[in-house]
Amino acid sequence: MNIVVLVKQVPDSGAERSLRADDNTVDRGSASNVINEMDEYAIEEALKITEAHGGEVTVLTMGPSGATESIRKALSMGPAKAVHIVDDALHGSCAVATSKVIATALGRLNADIVLCGAESTDGRVQVLPHMLAERLGVAALTGARKLTVDGGTLTVERQTEEGYEVVTASTPAVVSVWDTINEPRYPSFKGIMAAKKKPVETLSLADLGVPASEVGFAGATSTVVDHAKRPPRSAGQKIVDEGDAGVKLVEFLATEKFV
């Protein structure tokens, strides 16, 4: 079973995050960058599948040169190798352009399963798995809380607000997972040391045959035109009960469109 796990380096969601003043993109240079949390669950699921059914896990990342740190962290968990798409022209790419570049790279890897997190903590749009499946012409099994592999058949429990749906498809397929699917392992010291020697292939846009005009700001279908920091939280409205507190509370809730 050949599995490719998509890994994205993102600013730590536990720290303050900001956008750059010059182009309104995420300021990664001044942030503490880590592996996108959901992707760690995808790595764990890939390792569990290969441990049970055999095969190999490859990590695929699109990001700046600094993303190498997250690649090595991912490899320390157990994957065999990695592919790093890095090119200055990629800066400012929208989800549509990102999906084109990643799909092109995936076309070279012949994956039976493409695993990824259901969303990234910096974008949170949840569209990339669907876009990749469309570009690759394969099934999209998204939002999985459980994944079962039976030969070339994949069955997932797709998490919903009401419960879950059972969805089945044949490989190859794109599967995105939530953090309810497993508990990621901690890298061992042996794994950390081994990760330093695992192969990491670097690919540019030229290597993939993707024109620079179709990515970055030049090829973006959407862009952030302005941004502002969240205003500080103000004091709440205090209601003094003079016999009509219930009425005032309902009026406030109605004004805020809660009722």
C-alpha positions as CSV (number, residue, x, y, z in Angstrom):
1,M,0.0,0.0,0.0
2,N,1.6,3.2,-1.2
3,I,0.4,6.1,1.0
4,V,1.2,9.8,0.6
5,V,0.5,12.1,3.6
6,L,0.1,15.8,3.0
7,V,1.8,17.9,5.7
8,K,1.6,21.7,6.0
9,Q,3.8,23.9,8.2
10,V,1.7,26.5,9.9
11,P,2.1,29.1,12.7
12,D,1.5,27.6,16.1
13,S,-2.2,28.1,16.9
14,G,-1.3,28.5,20.6
15,A,0.7,31.7,19.9
16,E,-0.2,35.0,18.5
17,R,-0.6,35.0,14.7
18,S,-0.6,37.9,12.3
19,L,-0.6,38.9,8.7
20,R,2.2,40.7,6.9
21,A,1.7,44.4,6.3
22,D,3.1,44.3,2.8
23,D,1.0,41.7,1.1
24,N,-1.6,40.5,3.7
25,T,-0.4,36.9,3.8
26,V,0.3,34.9,6.9
27,D,3.5,36.1,8.6
28,R,5.4,32.9,8.9
29,G,8.8,34.5,9.3
30,S,8.1,35.8,12.8
31,A,5.9,32.9,13.9
32,S,6.7,29.7,15.7
33,N,6.0,27.2,13.0
34,V,4.8,23.7,13.6
35,I,3.2,20.8,11.7
36,N,-0.5,21.4,11.2
37,E,-2.1,19.5,14.0
38,M,-4.6,17.6,11.9
39,D,-1.8,16.3,9.7
40,E,-0.2,14.5,12.6
41,Y,-3.4,12.4,12.8
42,A,-3.1,11.7,9.1
43,I,0.5,10.5,9.6
44,E,-0.5,8.2,12.4
45,E,-3.3,6.7,10.4
46,A,-1.0,6.1,7.4
47,L,1.5,4.4,9.7
48,K,-1.2,2.2,11.2
49,I,-2.3,1.1,7.8
50,T,1.1,0.2,6.5
51,E,1.9,-1.7,9.8
52,A,-1.2,-3.7,9.3
53,H,-1.2,-4.2,5.5
54,G,2.4,-3.4,4.4
55,G,3.6,-0.6,2.2
56,E,5.4,2.7,2.5
57,V,4.5,6.2,3.7
58,T,5.7,9.3,1.9
59,V,5.3,12.8,3.3
60,L,4.5,15.6,0.7
61,T,4.9,19.3,1.7
62,M,4.5,22.5,-0.3
63,G,6.1,25.4,1.5
64,P,9.2,27.6,2.0
65,S,12.6,26.2,2.7
66,G,11.9,26.6,6.5
67,A,9.3,23.8,6.2
68,T,12.2,21.3,6.3
69,E,11.9,21.4,10.1
70,S,8.3,20.1,9.9
71,I,9.3,17.6,7.3
72,R,12.0,16.1,9.6
73,K,9.5,16.1,12.5
74,A,7.0,14.2,10.3
75,L,9.7,11.7,9.3
76,S,10.7,11.1,12.9
77,M,7.2,9.6,13.5
78,G,7.9,6.8,11.0
79,P,7.4,7.7,7.3
80,A,10.1,6.5,4.9
81,K,10.7,9.6,2.8
82,A,9.5,13.0,1.8
83,V,8.9,15.3,-1.1
84,H,9.2,19.1,-0.6
85,I,7.8,21.4,-3.2
86,V,9.6,24.7,-2.8
87,D,9.7,27.7,-5.1
88,D,9.6,31.5,-4.4
89,A,6.9,31.9,-7.0
90,L,4.5,29.9,-4.8
91,H,4.2,32.7,-2.3
92,G,0.6,34.1,-2.3
93,S,-1.0,31.0,-3.9
94,C,-4.7,30.5,-3.3
95,A,-6.3,27.1,-2.6
96,V,-7.0,26.5,-6.3
97,A,-3.4,27.1,-7.3
98,T,-2.1,25.0,-4.4
99,S,-4.3,22.1,-5.4
100,K,-2.9,22.2,-8.9
101,V,0.7,22.1,-7.7
102,I,0.1,19.3,-5.2
103,A,-2.0,17.3,-7.6
104,T,0.8,17.5,-10.2
105,A,3.3,16.2,-7.6
106,L,0.9,13.4,-6.6
107,G,0.7,12.3,-10.2
108,R,4.3,11.4,-9.9
109,L,3.9,9.4,-6.7
110,N,1.3,6.8,-7.7
111,A,-0.4,6.8,-4.3
112,D,-3.1,4.2,-3.4
113,I,-4.2,6.6,-0.6
114,V,-3.6,10.3,-0.2
115,L,-4.1,11.1,3.5
116,C,-4.4,14.6,5.0
117,G,-5.9,16.6,7.8
118,A,-9.5,17.8,7.4
119,E,-8.3,21.4,7.6
120,S,-5.3,23.5,8.3
121,T,-5.2,25.8,11.4
122,D,-4.2,28.8,9.3
123,G,-6.7,28.6,6.5
124,R,-9.5,26.4,7.9
125,V,-11.4,26.2,4.6
126,Q,-11.5,22.4,4.2
127,V,-11.5,22.5,0.4
128,L,-8.1,21.1,-0.6
129,P,-9.0,17.4,-0.2
130,H,-12.0,17.9,-2.5
131,M,-10.0,19.9,-5.0
132,L,-7.3,17.3,-5.1
133,A,-9.7,14.4,-5.6
134,E,-11.3,16.3,-8.5
135,R,-8.0,17.0,-10.2
136,L,-6.8,13.5,-9.8
137,G,-10.1,12.0,-10.8
138,V,-10.5,9.8,-7.7
139,A,-12.9,9.5,-4.8
140,A,-12.9,12.0,-1.9
141,L,-13.6,10.4,1.5
142,T,-13.5,13.5,3.7
143,G,-14.0,14.2,7.4
144,A,-13.2,10.7,8.5
145,R,-13.3,9.7,12.2
146,K,-12.6,6.1,11.3
147,L,-10.9,4.5,8.3
148,T,-11.1,0.8,7.4
149,V,-9.0,-0.8,4.7
150,D,-10.1,-4.1,3.1
151,G,-7.9,-4.8,0.1
152,G,-8.6,-2.1,-2.4
153,T,-11.7,-0.9,-0.7
154,L,-11.8,1.9,1.8
155,T,-14.6,2.6,4.2
156,V,-14.8,5.7,6.4
157,E,-17.1,7.0,9.1
158,R,-17.6,10.6,8.0
159,Q,-18.1,12.8,11.1
160,T,-21.1,15.1,11.0
161,E,-22.9,17.3,13.5
162,E,-25.7,14.7,13.8
163,G,-23.4,11.7,14.1
164,Y,-21.6,10.0,11.2
165,E,-22.1,8.7,7.6
166,V,-20.6,5.5,6.2
167,V,-18.9,6.1,2.9
168,T,-17.1,3.5,0.8
169,A,-14.8,3.8,-2.3
170,S,-12.1,2.0,-4.1
171,T,-8.4,3.0,-4.2
172,P,-6.9,5.3,-5.2
173,A,-8.7,7.9,-3.1
174,V,-8.1,11.0,-1.1
175,V,-9.0,10.7,2.6
176,S,-9.1,13.6,5.1
177,V,-9.3,12.9,8.8
178,W,-10.4,14.6,12.0
179,D,-8.6,14.5,15.4
180,T,-11.1,11.9,16.6
181,I,-9.6,9.1,14.4
182,N,-6.6,8.2,16.5
183,E,-3.9,9.4,18.9
184,P,-0.6,10.3,17.2
185,R,2.5,8.7,18.5
186,Y,5.4,10.6,19.9
187,P,8.7,10.4,17.9
188,S,11.2,8.2,19.7
189,F,14.9,9.2,20.0
190,K,15.7,6.5,17.5
191,G,13.1,7.9,15.1
192,I,14.4,11.5,15.5
193,M,17.9,10.3,14.7
194,A,16.8,8.2,11.7
195,A,14.8,11.1,10.3
196,K,18.0,13.0,9.7
197,K,19.1,10.4,7.1
198,K,15.8,9.8,5.4
199,P,15.6,11.0,1.8
200,V,13.8,14.3,1.0
201,E,13.3,15.1,-2.7
202,T,13.0,18.8,-3.5
203,L,10.8,19.8,-6.5
204,S,10.5,23.3,-8.1
205,L,7.7,24.5,-10.3
206,A,10.0,23.8,-13.3
207,D,10.4,20.2,-12.2
208,L,6.6,19.8,-12.1
209,G,6.0,21.7,-15.3
210,V,3.7,24.2,-13.7
211,P,4.0,27.8,-15.1
212,A,4.8,30.5,-12.4
213,S,2.0,32.6,-13.9
214,E,-0.6,30.1,-12.7
215,V,0.5,30.3,-9.0
216,G,1.3,32.9,-6.4
217,F,-0.3,36.3,-6.6
218,A,-0.4,36.2,-10.4
219,G,-2.5,33.1,-10.5
220,A,-4.6,33.7,-7.4
221,T,-8.4,33.5,-7.7
222,S,-8.9,35.2,-4.4
223,T,-6.8,37.6,-2.3
224,V,-6.9,39.5,1.0
225,V,-7.3,43.2,0.3
226,D,-7.1,44.4,3.9
227,H,-6.9,43.2,7.5
228,A,-7.1,44.5,11.0
229,K,-6.4,43.1,14.4
230,R,-9.3,41.9,16.5
231,P,-10.6,44.7,18.7
232,P,-10.1,44.2,22.4
233,R,-13.0,42.7,24.3
234,S,-15.2,45.4,25.7
235,A,-17.2,45.2,29.0
236,G,-20.5,43.4,28.8
237,Q,-23.9,45.0,29.3
238,K,-25.0,44.8,32.8
239,I,-28.8,44.5,33.6
240,V,-30.0,45.6,37.0
241,D,-33.1,43.7,38.0
242,E,-35.9,46.2,38.7
243,G,-38.7,43.8,38.0
244,D,-38.1,43.9,34.2
245,A,-34.7,42.1,34.0
246,G,-36.3,39.2,32.0
247,V,-37.8,41.5,29.4
248,K,-34.5,43.4,29.0
249,L,-32.6,40.1,28.6
250,V,-34.9,38.9,25.9
251,E,-34.7,42.3,24.1
252,F,-30.9,42.0,24.2
253,L,-30.9,38.5,22.9
254,A,-33.3,39.5,20.1
255,T,-31.1,42.5,19.2
256,E,-28.1,40.1,18.9
257,K,-30.4,37.7,16.8
258,F,-30.0,34.8,19.3
259,V,-33.8,34.6,19.6
